[in-house]
Amino acid sequence: MKQKLNIGLFGFGCVGKGLYDVLEHTHGLKANIARICVKDKNKERPVPASYFTFDKYEILNDETINVIVELIDDADAAFEIVSYALRKGKAVVSANKKMIAEHFEELLELQKQFDVPFLYEGAACASIPVIRNLEEYYDNDLLNSIEGIVNGSTNFILTKMYNEGKDYAEVLAEAQQLGFAESNPALDVEGFDARYKLSLLAAHAFGLFIKPDQIFKYGINNISDSDIRYAKEKGFKIKLVAHARKIGKSLGIWVIPRFIPANHALYNIDFEYNGVSVEGVFSDKQFFSGKGAGSFPTASAVLSDISAISYHYQYEYKKTQQEASLNYEPNILMKLYCRFPSSIPVSSLPFESIEQSFNSPELNYVIGNVNLDTLNSSRLLDRDDVFFIQAGDEVDIRNTNEFVEESEVFEIAF
Ligand SMILES: NC(=O)c1ccc[n+]([C@@H]2O[C@H](COP(=O)([O-])OP(=O)(O)OC[C@H]3O[C@@H](n4cnc5c(N)ncnc54)[C@H](OP(=O)(O)O)[C@@H]3O)[C@@H](O)[C@H]2O)c1
């Protein structure tokens, strides 16, 4: 039987206000917002002041409130709110990927211990129902991989650079003006946000809880016009791709810009849109796309979680039992393109083997195989005159005993 939901809402910003509006237009769901907790006492609000409190315990200790919806932009405060609410036996909905990814196992324990639902569809790819699909539709289909464009701001920037030939700084400023980029853009452009989301997706797809800082990530902040020109000439687009892939009994997981050919499902995912491709052992490939951010798209995912709570739905994390022997593997060998200045000798780049090398006064690049774990400790990742892009689909586990011979170095026209 459907439960009547009395909601305590935390946060009344982009998503919180969106949820308020969406609930106003949703009939048939027995849910109402009882109180709203916010931070700033001086802000003008478009709904009556009687709704608001600035004391979280007024909501958390209110026995008539049975659902907490956490939509604030402070991950530490969010964890305090969410863990307190779960301990009080209240169902919780959140969209806070940073908070969830950083406290995944503690939150899982609290759900088990207090037998309460904690749902967070809006935290990964906003309007795209990917987590519940991984939990329910793919519950028995073992997956080979999940990959996607999971950050709308970086995709907006890359699309604008590609379509309009604008440079990175100009497009980043435009994304900020339009409200696509976070006020601290490093979270988006350096790949942190994509890494949090990938950590959530990997837990539901493969049952592995990998701490975000263990996941290799490399963002788009050092991209230049010459990388875009190179991609265009080869018929590729550049997209920031989050990828978790099973390789034997291991799971490789990374966030890195990648050349995407025209026949790839992600090629036409442009601007602030997200796209996720899931590959199952039996079901083969499926592709989901939709708005990955924004007030109403995110609120619609939160609404769906609230509705799921009304019929007592909880995540079961079934893959944690089915994939019990899967190990996380950081030593992933993949083909990368690296653009670098002539002041850096090729021999000091972290390549294990080189397939192509090109030098000209305008552009130097090499393409070859790199171990992501080695690259992760390279100082070149922080240099703004160096840029790495995944240049092929194939990946393997780096066998440290194996020597990969250098292939012929040759020059190609640009
Ligand atoms: N925006 C998106 O497109 C999107 C998409 C997916 C997921 N999310 C996630 O959704 C969450 C909310 O994002 P948003 O874009 O709605 O943020 P936002 O527009 O910046 O709004 C944040 C809200 O949180 C409130 N707040 C901050 N600290 C608080 C505290 N300690 N106690 C109570 N209230 C507090 C703020 O209060 P005041 O109003 O008083 O300042 C504000 O109402 C974040 O976790 C974000 O990552 C956002």
The ligand as an SDF file (V2000), in Angstrom:
LIG
                    3D

 48 52  0  0  0  0  0  0  0  0999 V2000
   21.9200   21.9610  -10.0610 N   0  0  0  0  0  0  0  0  0  0  0  0
   21.9230   20.8130  -10.7310 C   0  0  0  0  0  0  0  0  0  0  0  0
   21.6880   20.7830  -11.9490 O   0  0  0  0  0  0  0  0  0  0  0  0
   22.1680   19.5260  -10.0100 C   0  0  0  0  0  0  0  0  0  0  0  0
   22.1010   18.3150  -10.7290 C   0  0  0  0  0  0  0  0  0  0  0  0
   22.2990   17.1070  -10.0420 C   0  0  0  0  0  0  0  0  0  0  0  0
   22.5960   17.1190   -8.7010 C   0  0  0  0  0  0  0  0  0  0  0  0
   22.6920   18.3240   -8.0350 N   0  0  0  0  0  0  0  0  0  0  0  0
   23.0050   18.2950   -6.6000 C   0  0  0  0  0  0  0  0  0  0  0  0
   21.8890   18.8010   -5.8730 O   0  0  0  0  0  0  0  0  0  0  0  0
   22.3460   19.4660   -4.7010 C   0  0  0  0  0  0  0  0  0  0  0  0
   21.7900   20.9040   -4.6840 C   0  0  0  0  0  0  0  0  0  0  0  0
   22.2850   21.5910   -5.8040 O   0  0  0  0  0  0  0  0  0  0  0  0
   21.6920   23.0190   -6.2310 P   0  0  0  0  0  0  0  0  0  0  0  0
   22.2170   23.2680   -7.5920 O   0  0  0  0  0  0  0  0  0  0  0  0
   20.2190   23.0540   -5.9990 O   0  0  0  0  0  0  0  0  0  0  0  0
   22.4190   23.9950   -5.1940 O   0  0  0  0  0  0  0  0  0  0  0  0
   22.1350   25.5440   -4.9290 P   0  0  0  0  0  0  0  0  0  0  0  0
   21.2720   26.1100   -5.9920 O   0  0  0  0  0  0  0  0  0  0  0  0
   23.4450   26.1660   -4.6560 O   0  0  0  0  0  0  0  0  0  0  0  0
   21.2550   25.5350   -3.5900 O   0  0  0  0  0  0  0  0  0  0  0  0
   21.7970   25.0730   -2.3940 C   0  0  0  0  0  0  0  0  0  0  0  0
   20.7710   25.1930   -1.2870 C   0  0  0  0  0  0  0  0  0  0  0  0
   21.3170   24.5710   -0.1290 O   0  0  0  0  0  0  0  0  0  0  0  0
   21.0840   25.4080    0.9850 C   0  0  0  0  0  0  0  0  0  0  0  0
   22.0940   25.1020    2.0090 N   0  0  0  0  0  0  0  0  0  0  0  0
   23.4410   25.1110    1.9080 C   0  0  0  0  0  0  0  0  0  0  0  0
   24.0350   24.7040    3.0550 N   0  0  0  0  0  0  0  0  0  0  0  0
   22.9950   24.4070    3.9070 C   0  0  0  0  0  0  0  0  0  0  0  0
   22.9270   23.9250    5.2220 C   0  0  0  0  0  0  0  0  0  0  0  0
   24.0410   23.6390    5.9230 N   0  0  0  0  0  0  0  0  0  0  0  0
   21.7140   23.7290    5.7850 N   0  0  0  0  0  0  0  0  0  0  0  0
   20.5800   24.0000    5.0860 C   0  0  0  0  0  0  0  0  0  0  0  0
   20.5720   24.4610    3.8200 N   0  0  0  0  0  0  0  0  0  0  0  0
   21.7690   24.6580    3.2310 C   0  0  0  0  0  0  0  0  0  0  0  0
   21.1680   26.8140    0.4360 C   0  0  0  0  0  0  0  0  0  0  0  0
   20.5010   27.6650    1.3360 O   0  0  0  0  0  0  0  0  0  0  0  0
   20.2630   29.2270    1.0200 P   0  0  0  0  0  0  0  0  0  0  0  0
   19.1390   29.2320    0.0260 O   0  0  0  0  0  0  0  0  0  0  0  0
   19.8760   29.7720    2.3210 O   0  0  0  0  0  0  0  0  0  0  0  0
   21.5490   29.7440    0.4630 O   0  0  0  0  0  0  0  0  0  0  0  0
   20.4320   26.6380   -0.8990 C   0  0  0  0  0  0  0  0  0  0  0  0
   19.0330   26.7550   -0.7370 O   0  0  0  0  0  0  0  0  0  0  0  0
   23.8820   19.4050   -4.7410 C   0  0  0  0  0  0  0  0  0  0  0  0
   24.3030   18.2840   -4.0070 O   0  0  0  0  0  0  0  0  0  0  0  0
   24.1900   19.1830   -6.2160 C   0  0  0  0  0  0  0  0  0  0  0  0
   25.4180   18.5090   -6.4410 O   0  0  0  0  0  0  0  0  0  0  0  0
   22.4850   19.5130   -8.6590 C   0  0  0  0  0  0  0  0  0  0  0  0
  1  2  1  0
  2  3  2  0
  2  4  1  0
  4  5  1  0
  4 48  2  0
  5  6  2  0
  6  7  1  0
  7  8  2  0
  8  9  1  0
  8 48  1  0
  9 10  1  0
  9 46  1  0
 10 11  1  0
 11 12  1  0
 11 44  1  0
 12 13  1  0
 13 14  1  0
 14 15  2  0
 14 16  1  0
 14 17  1  0
 17 18  1  0
 18 19  2  0
 18 20  1  0
 18 21  1  0
 21 22  1  0
 22 23  1  0
 23 24  1  0
 23 42  1  0
 24 25  1  0
 25 26  1  0
 25 36  1  0
 26 27  1  0
 26 35  1  0
 27 28  2  0
 28 29  1  0
 29 30  1  0
 29 35  2  0
 30 31  1  0
 30 32  2  0
 32 33  1  0
 33 34  2  0
 34 35  1  0
 36 37  1  0
 36 42  1  0
 37 38  1  0
 38 39  2  0
 38 40  1  0
 38 41  1  0
 42 43  1  0
 44 45  1  0
 44 46  1  0
 46 47  1  0
M  CHG  2   8   1  16  -1
M  END
$$$$
